[in-house]
Amino acid sequence: MEGGPSSKTLEKADMQKGPKVEPFAPRIDHNPRDLKSWAKRTGFNPNFSGETATSFSQRDPEDKLDSNASELEKGLDWRGCSSPKIEIDPILGRTKENRGAEIEPVSGPGNGRKHESDTVNGSRNEPARVESQKRTNEPIVASEENGKKVGLNGNGNGNAGRSGQEAPAILPIAESKKDDSRTDGEVEIDVSLETPETSPRGWRRPSGMKCGLRENPNPVALMYYGLQHYLSLAGSLIFIPLVMVPAMGGTDKDTATVISTMLLVSGITTILHSYFGTRLPLIQGSSFVYLAPALVIMNSQDYRNLTENKFRHIMKELQGAIILGSIFQSFLGYSGLMSFLLRLINPIVVAPTVAAVGLSFFSYGFPQAGSCVEISIPQILLVIIFSLYLQGVSIFGHRIFRVYAVPLSVAIIWAYAFFLTAGGAYDYKGCNPNIPSSNILSDECRKHAFTMEHCRTDVSSAWTNAAWVRVPYPLQWGIPSFHLRTSIIMIIVSMVATVDSVGTYHAASLLVNSRPPTPGIVSRGIGLEGISSILAGLWGMGSGSTTLTENFHTIDITKVASRRAVELGAVLLIFFSFIGKVGALLASIPQALAASVLCYMWALIVALGLSALRYGQAASFRNMTIVGVSLFLSLSIPAYFQQYQPGSSFILPSYFVPYAAASNGPVHTGSRELDFAINGLLSLNMVVAFLVAIILDNTVPGNRQERGVYMWSNAEDLANDPSLLADYSLPRKVGQYFGWAKCISS
């Protein structure tokens, strides 16, 4: 095999065939703007496969320069994948066909790698040349002899039709690989870095995921993964009715019916979202965002003294308010207005808003859980031990304590409470837990009635009264009632739910697909959430339906993002909703046990909300101030409104007093309906946090990187790549029908 051309031979060829081509080497301290300017002059495209080069996300021009420079230096296309090999003539810089070699990085001081040419045939002066040229920003050629690889620059003719221009400084990026089979002087570009795992169908599974978005394992695994998602979200799916229905004056049978309705609506809306929404593996269900305004409405002065059909009156009021608020949310998404609103919603807005959702229930959490400390304290301790101390324990390859911390701890403490009840721990002489009226006759029974109600596992009559088969149906509580005051509250709350969902969409998208969703995808998801909440209002679920924030946490833990698994789990959820005894069994959970679990769930929501700060600069004084002021005022302003209704403390339990400020707040406009709406809204922690955060973040000066905008804006890279957009594309026929609506079709 003949040796490769020497350095002198190459220089002689350069003088004969064209202007002298100076050697080049990659600069460690390059200026991204120089690279961008060079790219414009030469027409260089870092994506050799012919795909459009885009940045990681929508950024301002300076951020895009930094991103492009980084990607050029790494030799990656924007998906993090290697590019196909292209051969370039070592002298003219033109592409060749059917040849192969690799452009190799030239080592220099500080790059941590020694080049072959440094030790071959007297080429030991290369490092000095590299250092010299780095100071003058001139390219260097690392010569090779005897068939070794070389890194060469093309000349000014490398770009067709632009003779006489500067030569494109192709950045060497690949690691040396010896290939003696090629002919002399051949150079090839090989960007061989680690790529995401590829499924048999050709799409890339994100790194770290056990099951990708469009990956369908066998039916048994699908069923397991589906149940895994829903069991890990048991707290969000079933515990809201345990709080709401007793506060509304409902019976145990009503609680069981609402739970069954919630399972049905959650299953239906999850399937709808999987096909017609963002198409992310996100579960739709009753959200804690709607719990606080529901408590405000049900504790208003108009409903405090109701004794007959109190539950149905409040439920119909909630249904009407949720339907009107959801219509507004659906219009916001499908009209395209959501794309404009996204410019105002950044991580600095999402973080305090979502965190305030969890903080809204601090007055309910442990005060209600403390009604039976022998159950609540072990429950809180056990769920913390499972989720934190035992999170690394793996059984048969599954970290069950981290994934199933809530259902496992509930099952154990529920069994423990059952043994306490069966063992006579709450048996008091002459007191019957099933006949509350008998407990009034004795002072001793009155003293223990509260304990029996909250600690015993046999006080619920739901199991005996519930039918085995019952299908929840729309308008099962009656025709909804529509009032302006409650509708205004739910319209504003739907905005908070939108902010919550936007944060979840972006977090899940970056985890599942490594790219943020486009505004059209977000708008489509928000519009469908509005339709889902309309269904929730028609069925009488008591709260709106939205994307569960905890779902992202579940995907992150389980590493299962299969869309089909979530859909199969939703089908099972619908099936269980038809079995009345399932809802009755869940309704029999002691209230103290439910409240203690919710203490953990609400704390997790606070943490998940604050985790959105990682997309911006969390240490920035601007961001710290905005988040701190938003959270503090979200607690302090509602406390100011709550001090204007001292009479409520004599009527309502202490944990419901903070939700009774709407009827007697300090705002007096002359309109009773408007007074109720304003006082009610400003007594909600999440609404105050949202208003303060969105005003400050959009008025206080701050660059895009500091605010986290570069991660959450237009995401043009996803919109321009069909392979990635296919993950979110609507079904073919639906996509053709909505193709005219650019704001939601992609």
Secondary structure, DSSP 4 states (H G I P E B T S, - for coil): -PPPP-HHHHHHHHHHHSSPPPP----TT--HHHHHHHHHHHT--S-TTSPPP--SS---HHHHHHHHHHHHHHT--TTS-PPPPEEE-TTT--EESS------PPP-TTSS---GGGGSTT-TTHHHHHHHHHHHT----B---TT---B----GGGSTT-TTSPPP-PPP-SPP---TTSPTT--EE-------EE-TTSPEEPTT-SB-TT----HHHHHHHHHHHHHHTHHHHHHHHHHHHHHTT--HHHHHHHHHHHHHHHHHHHHHHHHHS--SS--EEE-GGGHHHHHHHHTSHHHHT--SSHHHHHHHHHHHHHHHHHHHHHHHHHTSHHHHHTTT--HHHHHHHHHHHHHTTTTTHHHHHGGGHHHHHHHHHHHHIIIIISTT--BTTB-HHHHSHHHHHHHHHHHHHHHHHHTTTT--TT--TT-GGGGGS-HHHHHHHHHHHHH-SS---HHHHS-SB----TTTT-SPP--HHHHHHHHHHHHHHHHHHHHHHHHHHHHHTSSPPPHHHHHHHHHHHHHHHHHHHHHT-SS-EEE-THHHHHHHHH-B--HHHHHHHHHHHHHHHTBHHHHHHHHTS-HHHHHHHHHHHHHHHHHHHHGGGGGS-TT-HHHHHHHHHHHHHHHHHHHHHHTT-GGGGGTS-GGGGGG-TTSS-S---S-HHHHHHHHHHHT-HHHHHHHHHHHHHHHS---HHHHTHHHHS--HHHHT-HHHHTTTPPPHHHHHHTTT-HHHH-
